[in-house]
Amino acid sequence: MRLRFLLLLAALGLWAGPAAAFQLSDSFIAHMKAVTNPHGFGLRDQRYFPYSTRYGRRIGFGRPITDQSLFARGESPAEAEQALRQGLTTTLEQLRTALARTHPRFPFDQLDRRAQEILLDHAFTEGVDHLPPAFLEAVVHADWARLLDQHLYVRGLGNWPDTTKNRAFGQRWIYGDPANVLRPLKGAPSPQRFRRETTN
C-alpha cells in the first residue's frame, strides 16, 4: 500500500524519490585545486613539497603538514589529489552531520547540486564549524541574491580577503558557464574577459 502511494506521488510530481548521494565529480575536483593551489606552489621535479601560506605551511592542495617526512620526500601529484579527495570525503561526512543538527529541514543530500558544492568548498577550506550562520542560511535556501549582494561567499583571513579562493568561486559561480552561474549579472564581463583579467 505504501509503495503504491509513493508511486502515485511520484507520478504527480510530488515526490522525487530518495536523493542520489553526492559524488566528487572531476569538474569539482578541478575547481577545488583552483581554490587551494592553482599555481602549483611547492611542485618541484614532479613532486609536491611543503610551501608557506598565510595559514601556515601546506602541501599539495592546501593540506596542513601532519607528517614531517613530507619535507624530505614530498608527494606525487596523484598522492596530492588522493589526499584532497580523502579530505573532501571526510569534510562531506562532517557537513552532513552538522546540517542534520543545525538545519534538520535541509539534509545535505536533498540540496541543489550548486548548494552542495558551495557548502563543501567552504567547509573544506574554512572548517565545518566556522561556516557563518548567514552564509549557511543563504546557501540552504538557495538565496543567491543575498549570497552575492551581501558578499557572504567571500573568504579571507581577518580583514584580508583570500584572492585565490574568491577568484575560483567567481570563475565557477559568478562569471563562469551561463548554465551554472548563481545569477546572471548585468554588465558582468564575459567568462573569457574575466579569465583574461584575473590571470594577467
ZATINU-858418 format. One record per residue: residue number from 0; x, y, z of N, C-alpha, C, O in turn. Coordinates in steps of 0.1 Angstrom, whole numbers, plus 5000, padded with zeros to 4 digits. Example, Ala and Ser with C-alpha at 12.3 -4.5 7.8 and 13.67 -1.06 7.14 Angstrom:
BEGIN
SITE  n  n.px  n.py  n.pz  ca.px  ca.py  ca.pz  c.px  c.py  c.pz  o.px  o.py  o.pz
SITE  0  5132  4943  5078  5123  4955  5078  5132  4967  5078  5142  4967  5085
SITE  1  5128  4978  5071  5137  4989  5071  5129  5000  5079  5134  5011  5080
END
This chain:
BEGIN
SITE  n  n.px  n.py  n.pz  ca.px  ca.py  ca.pz  c.px  c.py  c.pz  o.px  o.py  o.pz
SITE  0  5008  4988  5000  5000  5000  5000  5009  5013  5000  5006  5022  4992
SITE  1  5019  5013  5009  5028  5024  5009  5035  5026  4996  5037  5038  4992
SITE  2  5040  5015  4990  5047  5016  4977  5037  5022  4966  5042  5031  4958
SITE  3  5025  5018  4966  5015  5023  4957  5013  5038  4959  5012  5046  4949
SITE  4  5013  5042  4971  5011  5057  4975  5023  5065  4970  5021  5076  4964
SITE  5  5035  5060  4972  5047  5067  4968  5048  5068  4952  5052  5078  4947
SITE  6  5044  5057  4946  5044  5057  4931  5034  5068  4926  5036  5074  4916
SITE  7  5022  5069  4933  5012  5079  4929  5018  5093  4931  5016  5102  4922
SITE  8  5025  5095  4942  5031  5108  4944  5042  5112  4934  5043  5123  4929
SITE  9  5050  5101  4930  5060  5103  4920  5054  5107  4907  5058  5116  4900
SITE  10  5042  5100  4903  5036  5103  4891  5030  5117  4890  5029  5123  4880
SITE  11  5026  5122  4902  5020  5136  4903  5031  5146  4904  5028  5158  4904
SITE  12  5044  5142  4905  5055  5151  4907  5056  5156  4921  5063  5167  4923
SITE  13  5050  5150  4931  5051  5154  4945  5062  5147  4953  5064  5151  4964
SITE  14  5068  5137  4947  5078  5130  4954  5089  5126  4944  5085  5119  4934
SITE  15  5101  5129  4946  5111  5126  4936  5119  5114  4940  5129  5110  4932
SITE  16  5116  5107  4950  5123  5095  4954  5135  5099  4962  5138  5111  4964
SITE  17  5143  5089  4967  5155  5093  4975  5165  5100  4967  5167  5097  4955
SITE  18  5172  5110  4973  5182  5117  4967  5194  5109  4964  5198  5100  4972
SITE  19  5201  5112  4953  5213  5104  4949  5224  5110  4958  5225  5122  4961
SITE  20  5233  5101  4963  5244  5105  4971  5253  5114  4963  5255  5112  4951
SITE  21  5259  5124  4970  5268  5134  4964  5281  5126  4959  5287  5118  4966
SITE  22  5285  5129  4947  5297  5124  4941  5307  5135  4938  5303  5146  4934
SITE  23  5320  5132  4941  5330  5142  4937  5333  5141  4923  5340  5132  4918
SITE  24  5328  5150  4915  5330  5150  4900  5344  5155  4897  5350  5162  4905
SITE  25  5349  5152  4885  5362  5157  4881  5361  5172  4880  5371  5178  4883
SITE  26  5350  5178  4876  5349  5192  4875  5350  5199  4889  5357  5209  4890
SITE  27  5344  5192  4899  5345  5198  4912  5359  5197  4918  5364  5206  4924
SITE  28  5366  5185  4915  5380  5184  4920  5389  5194  4913  5397  5200  4920
SITE  29  5387  5197  4900  5395  5207  4893  5392  5221  4900  5401  5229  4901
SITE  30  5380  5223  4903  5376  5236  4910  5383  5237  4923  5389  5247  4927
SITE  31  5383  5226  4931  5390  5226  4944  5405  5228  4943  5411  5234  4952
SITE  32  5411  5223  4932  5425  5225  4930  5427  5240  4928  5437  5246  4932
SITE  33  5418  5246  4920  5420  5261  4918  5417  5269  4930  5423  5280  4932
SITE  34  5409  5264  4939  5407  5270  4952  5419  5269  4961  5422  5279  4968
SITE  35  5426  5258  4961  5436  5256  4971  5450  5258  4966  5459  5262  4974
SITE  36  5453  5255  4954  5467  5257  4949  5467  5258  4934  5473  5248  4927
SITE  37  5462  5268  4928  5461  5269  4913  5475  5271  4906  5476  5268  4895
SITE  38  5484  5276  4914  5497  5279  4908  5508  5268  4910  5519  5270  4906
SITE  39  5504  5257  4916  5513  5246  4918  5524  5249  4928  5536  5245  4925
SITE  40  5521  5257  4938  5531  5260  4948  5537  5247  4954  5529  5238  4957
SITE  41  5550  5247  4956  5557  5235  4962  5560  5224  4952  5566  5214  4956
SITE  42  5556  5226  4939  5558  5215  4929  5572  5216  4923  5575  5226  4916
SITE  43  5580  5206  4926  5594  5206  4920  5597  5192  4916  5595  5182  4923
SITE  44  5602  5191  4903  5606  5178  4898  5594  5167  4899  5596  5156  4903
SITE  45  5582  5172  4896  5570  5164  4896  5567  5158  4910  5560  5148  4911
SITE  46  5571  5166  4920  5566  5162  4933  5563  5175  4941  5569  5185  4939
SITE  47  5553  5174  4949  5549  5185  4958  5557  5184  4971  5558  5174  4977
SITE  48  5562  5196  4975  5569  5198  4988  5562  5209  4995  5554  5217  4990
SITE  49  5564  5209  5009  5557  5220  5017  5560  5234  5012  5571  5237  5007
SITE  50  5550  5242  5013  5552  5257  5009  5545  5265  5020  5536  5260  5027
SITE  51  5549  5278  5020  5543  5287  5031  5531  5294  5025  5530  5298  5014
SITE  52  5521  5296  5034  5509  5304  5031  5506  5312  5043  5512  5311  5054
SITE  53  5496  5321  5042  5492  5330  5053  5486  5321  5064  5484  5326  5075
SITE  54  5482  5309  5061  5476  5300  5071  5486  5290  5077  5482  5282  5085
SITE  55  5498  5291  5073  5508  5282  5078  5514  5273  5067  5510  5275  5055
SITE  56  5522  5264  5070  5528  5255  5060  5518  5245  5055  5510  5240  5062
SITE  57  5518  5244  5041  5508  5235  5035  5516  5226  5024  5527  5229  5021
SITE  58  5509  5216  5020  5515  5207  5009  5504  5203  5000  5492  5202  5004
SITE  59  5507  5201  4987  5497  5197  4977  5486  5207  4976  5489  5218  4972
SITE  60  5474  5203  4978  5463  5212  4976  5458  5217  4990  5447  5214  4994
SITE  61  5466  5225  4996  5462  5232  5008  5462  5224  5021  5455  5228  5030
SITE  62  5468  5212  5021  5467  5203  5032  5478  5207  5043  5489  5209  5040
SITE  63  5473  5209  5056  5483  5211  5066  5493  5200  5068  5490  5188  5065
SITE  64  5505  5203  5072  5516  5193  5073  5514  5185  5086  5514  5191  5097
SITE  65  5511  5173  5085  5510  5164  5097  5521  5154  5098  5523  5147  5108
SITE  66  5528  5152  5087  5539  5142  5086  5551  5149  5082  5553  5154  5071
SITE  67  5561  5150  5092  5573  5158  5090  5582  5152  5079  5590  5159  5073
SITE  68  5580  5139  5075  5588  5133  5065  5585  5139  5051  5593  5137  5042
SITE  69  5573  5145  5050  5570  5151  5037  5579  5163  5033  5581  5166  5021
SITE  70  5586  5169  5043  5596  5179  5040  5607  5174  5031  5613  5181  5023
SITE  71  5611  5161  5034  5622  5155  5026  5617  5147  5014  5624  5148  5003
SITE  72  5607  5140  5015  5603  5131  5004  5592  5137  4995  5590  5133  4983
SITE  73  5584  5147  5000  5573  5152  4992  5562  5142  4989  5562  5132  4995
SITE  74  5554  5145  4979  5544  5136  4974  5541  5138  4959  5543  5149  4954
SITE  75  5537  5128  4953  5534  5129  4938  5521  5136  4936  5513  5137  4945
SITE  76  5519  5142  4924  5506  5148  4921  5494  5138  4924  5483  5143  4928
SITE  77  5496  5126  4921  5485  5116  4923  5482  5114  4938  5470  5114  4942
SITE  78  5493  5114  4946  5491  5113  4960  5484  5126  4966  5476  5125  4975
SITE  79  5488  5138  4960  5482  5150  4965  5467  5150  4962  5459  5155  4970
SITE  80  5464  5146  4950  5449  5146  4946  5442  5136  4955  5431  5138  4959
SITE  81  5448  5124  4957  5441  5114  4966  5439  5120  4980  5428  5118  4986
SITE  82  5449  5127  4985  5447  5133  4998  5436  5144  4998  5428  5145  5007
SITE  83  5435  5151  4987  5424  5161  4985  5411  5154  4985  5401  5159  4992
SITE  84  5409  5143  4978  5397  5136  4977  5393  5130  4991  5382  5131  4995
SITE  85  5403  5125  4998  5400  5120  5011  5396  5131  5021  5387  5129  5029
SITE  86  5403  5142  5020  5399  5154  5028  5385  5159  5026  5377  5162  5035
SITE  87  5381  5159  5013  5368  5163  5009  5357  5153  5014  5346  5157  5018
SITE  88  5360  5140  5013  5351  5130  5017  5349  5131  5032  5338  5130  5037
SITE  89  5360  5133  5040  5358  5135  5055  5350  5147  5058  5341  5147  5067
SITE  90  5353  5158  5051  5345  5170  5053  5331  5169  5050  5322  5174  5057
SITE  91  5328  5161  5039  5314  5159  5035  5306  5152  5046  5295  5156  5049
SITE  92  5312  5142  5052  5305  5135  5063  5303  5144  5075  5292  5144  5081
SITE  93  5313  5152  5078  5311  5162  5089  5300  5172  5086  5293  5176  5095
SITE  94  5300  5176  5073  5290  5186  5069  5276  5180  5070  5266  5187  5074
SITE  95  5274  5168  5066  5261  5161  5067  5256  5161  5081  5245  5164  5084
SITE  96  5266  5157  5090  5262  5156  5104  5259  5170  5110  5249  5171  5117
SITE  97  5267  5180  5106  5264  5193  5111  5251  5199  5107  5243  5205  5114
SITE  98  5248  5197  5094  5235  5202  5088  5223  5195  5095  5213  5201  5097
SITE  99  5224  5182  5097  5214  5174  5104  5211  5180  5117  5199  5179  5122
SITE  100  5221  5185  5124  5219  5191  5137  5214  5206  5137  5205  5209  5144
SITE  101  5220  5214  5128  5216  5228  5128  5205  5231  5118  5197  5241  5120
SITE  102  5203  5224  5107  5193  5226  5097  5186  5213  5093  5187  5209  5082
SITE  103  5179  5207  5103  5173  5194  5100  5163  5193  5088  5160  5183  5083
SITE  104  5158  5205  5085  5148  5205  5073  5156  5206  5060  5149  5205  5050
SITE  105  5169  5207  5061  5177  5208  5048  5188  5198  5048  5200  5201  5049
SITE  106  5185  5185  5047  5195  5174  5046  5205  5177  5034  5200  5182  5024
SITE  107  5217  5175  5036  5227  5178  5026  5223  5172  5013  5224  5179  5002
SITE  108  5220  5159  5013  5217  5152  5000  5204  5156  4993  5201  5151  4982
SITE  109  5196  5165  5000  5184  5170  4994  5186  5184  4987  5177  5189  4981
SITE  110  5198  5190  4990  5201  5203  4984  5204  5203  4970  5207  5192  4964
SITE  111  5202  5214  4963  5206  5216  4949  5221  5214  4948  5229  5216  4958
SITE  112  5225  5208  4937  5239  5205  4935  5248  5217  4937  5259  5216  4942
SITE  113  5244  5229  4932  5252  5241  4935  5254  5244  4949  5265  5247  4954
SITE  114  5243  5242  4957  5244  5245  4971  5254  5235  4978  5261  5238  4987
SITE  115  5253  5222  4974  5261  5212  4979  5276  5215  4977  5284  5214  4986
SITE  116  5279  5219  4964  5293  5222  4961  5298  5234  4968  5310  5234  4973
SITE  117  5290  5244  4969  5294  5257  4976  5297  5254  4991  5306  5259  4997
SITE  118  5288  5246  4997  5289  5243  5011  5302  5235  5014  5310  5237  5023
SITE  119  5304  5225  5005  5316  5216  5007  5329  5224  5004  5339  5222  5012
SITE  120  5329  5232  4994  5340  5240  4991  5344  5249  5003  5356  5248  5008
SITE  121  5334  5256  5009  5337  5265  5020  5340  5257  5033  5349  5261  5041
SITE  122  5333  5246  5035  5336  5238  5047  5350  5232  5047  5356  5231  5057
SITE  123  5354  5228  5035  5368  5222  5034  5379  5233  5037  5388  5229  5044
SITE  124  5377  5245  5032  5387  5255  5034  5386  5262  5047  5397  5266  5053
SITE  125  5374  5264  5052  5372  5272  5064  5370  5263  5077  5372  5268  5088
SITE  126  5366  5251  5075  5362  5242  5086  5347  5242  5088  5341  5253  5087
SITE  127  5341  5231  5090  5326  5230  5091  5321  5239  5102  5311  5245  5101
SITE  128  5328  5239  5113  5324  5247  5125  5326  5262  5123  5321  5270  5132
SITE  129  5332  5266  5113  5335  5280  5111  5326  5286  5099  5329  5298  5095
SITE  130  5316  5279  5095  5308  5285  5084  5298  5295  5091  5291  5291  5100
SITE  131  5298  5307  5086  5290  5318  5092  5275  5314  5091  5271  5310  5080
SITE  132  5267  5317  5101  5253  5313  5101  5246  5320  5089  5237  5314  5082
SITE  133  5249  5333  5086  5242  5340  5075  5246  5333  5062  5237  5332  5053
SITE  134  5258  5329  5060  5262  5322  5048  5254  5308  5047  5249  5305  5036
SITE  135  5254  5301  5057  5246  5288  5057  5232  5290  5053  5226  5283  5045
SITE  136  5225  5300  5060  5211  5303  5057  5209  5306  5042  5200  5301  5036
SITE  137  5218  5314  5037  5216  5318  5023  5218  5306  5013  5210  5305  5004
SITE  138  5227  5297  5016  5230  5286  5007  5219  5276  5008  5214  5271  4998
SITE  139  5215  5272  5020  5204  5261  5021  5191  5266  5015  5183  5258  5011
SITE  140  5189  5279  5016  5176  5284  5010  5178  5288  4995  5169  5293  4989
SITE  141  5190  5286  4990  5193  5289  4976  5190  5304  4973  5186  5308  4963
SITE  142  5193  5313  4983  5191  5327  4982  5204  5333  4976  5212  5340  4983
SITE  143  5205  5331  4963  5218  5336  4957  5219  5351  4956  5230  5356  4957
SITE  144  5208  5358  4955  5209  5373  4955  5215  5378  4968  5224  5386  4968
SITE  145  5211  5372  4980  5216  5376  4993  5231  5372  4993  5240  5380  4998
SITE  146  5234  5360  4989  5248  5355  4990  5257  5364  4982  5268  5367  4986
SITE  147  5253  5368  4970  5261  5377  4962  5261  5391  4966  5272  5398  4967
SITE  148  5249  5397  4968  5248  5411  4971  5255  5415  4985  5261  5425  4986
SITE  149  5254  5405  4994  5260  5408  5008  5274  5402  5009  5280  5403  5019
SITE  150  5279  5396  4998  5293  5391  4997  5295  5380  5008  5306  5380  5014
SITE  151  5285  5372  5010  5286  5362  5021  5295  5351  5017  5300  5343  5026
SITE  152  5298  5350  5004  5307  5339  4999  5322  5342  5000  5330  5334  4999
SITE  153  5325  5355  5003  5339  5360  5003  5346  5354  5015  5341  5354  5027
SITE  154  5358  5349  5012  5366  5343  5023  5379  5351  5024  5384  5358  5015
SITE  155  5385  5349  5036  5398  5356  5039  5402  5354  5053  5396  5346  5061
SITE  156  5414  5359  5056  5419  5358  5070  5419  5371  5076  5426  5381  5072
SITE  157  5411  5373  5087  5409  5386  5093  5402  5395  5083  5392  5392  5077
SITE  158  5409  5407  5081  5403  5417  5072  5409  5416  5058  5407  5425  5049
SITE  159  5417  5405  5055  5423  5403  5042  5416  5393  5034  5417  5381  5037
SITE  160  5409  5397  5024  5402  5387  5015  5413  5377  5009  5424  5381  5005
SITE  161  5409  5365  5007  5417  5355  5001  5414  5355  4986  5404  5349  4981
SITE  162  5423  5362  4978  5420  5364  4964  5419  5351  4956  5411  5350  4948
SITE  163  5428  5341  4960  5428  5328  4953  5414  5321  4954  5408  5317  4944
SITE  164  5410  5320  4966  5397  5313  4969  5385  5321  4962  5376  5315  4956
SITE  165  5385  5334  4964  5374  5342  4959  5374  5342  4943  5363  5342  4937
SITE  166  5386  5342  4937  5386  5342  4923  5381  5329  4917  5373  5329  4907
SITE  167  5385  5318  4924  5380  5305  4919  5365  5304  4921  5358  5298  4912
SITE  168  5359  5309  4931  5345  5310  4933  5338  5318  4922  5328  5313  4916
SITE  169  5344  5329  4919  5339  5338  4908  5339  5331  4895  5329  5332  4887
SITE  170  5350  5324  4892  5351  5318  4879  5341  5306  4877  5336  5304  4866
SITE  171  5337  5300  4888  5328  5289  4887  5313  5293  4888  5304  5288  4881
SITE  172  5310  5303  4897  5296  5306  4901  5291  5320  4897  5279  5322  4898
SITE  173  5300  5329  4893  5295  5342  4890  5298  5345  4875  5289  5350  4868
SITE  174  5310  5343  4871  5314  5347  4857  5316  5335  4848  5322  5336  4837
SITE  175  5312  5323  4853  5316  5311  4845  5305  5307  4835  5299  5315  4829
SITE  176  5303  5294  4834  5293  5289  4824  5279  5294  4827  5274  5293  4838
SITE  177  5273  5301  4817  5260  5307  4820  5249  5297  4825  5239  5301  4832
SITE  178  5251  5284  4822  5242  5274  4827  5243  5271  4842  5234  5266  4848
SITE  179  5255  5275  4848  5258  5272  4862  5258  5284  4871  5257  5282  4883
SITE  180  5259  5296  4866  5261  5308  4874  5249  5309  4884  5238  5305  4880
SITE  181  5251  5315  4895  5241  5316  4905  5230  5326  4901  5219  5325  4905
SITE  182  5235  5336  4894  5225  5347  4889  5231  5354  4878  5243  5359  4880
SITE  183  5225  5356  4867  5231  5364  4856  5233  5378  4861  5224  5384  4867
SITE  184  5244  5384  4859  5248  5397  4864  5248  5407  4853  5255  5405  4842
SITE  185  5240  5418  4854  5240  5428  4844  5254  5435  4843  5260  5439  4853
SITE  186  5259  5436  4831  5272  5443  4829  5284  5435  4833  5295  5440  4833
SITE  187  5282  5422  4836  5293  5414  4841  5302  5411  4828  5297  5409  4817
SITE  188  5315  5410  4830  5324  5407  4819  5321  5392  4814  5317  5384  4822
SITE  189  5324  5390  4802  5322  5376  4797  5332  5367  4804  5342  5372  4809
SITE  190  5329  5354  4804  5339  5344  4810  5353  5346  4805  5363  5345  4812
SITE  191  5354  5348  4791  5367  5349  4785  5374  5362  4790  5386  5361  4793
SITE  192  5367  5373  4791  5373  5386  4796  5377  5384  4810  5387  5389  4815
SITE  193  5368  5378  4819  5371  5376  4833  5384  5368  4835  5392  5372  4843
SITE  194  5385  5357  4827  5397  5349  4828  5409  5357  4824  5420  5355  4831
SITE  195  5408  5365  4814  5420  5373  4810  5424  5383  4821  5436  5384  4824
SITE  196  5414  5389  4826  5417  5400  4836  5422  5394  4849  5430  5401  4856
SITE  197  5418  5382  4853  5422  5376  4865  5435  5368  4864  5440  5363  4874
SITE  198  5440  5365  4852  5452  5357  4851  5464  5366  4846  5475  5361  4846
SITE  199  5461  5379  4843  5472  5388  4839  5478  5395  4851  5487  5403  4850
END
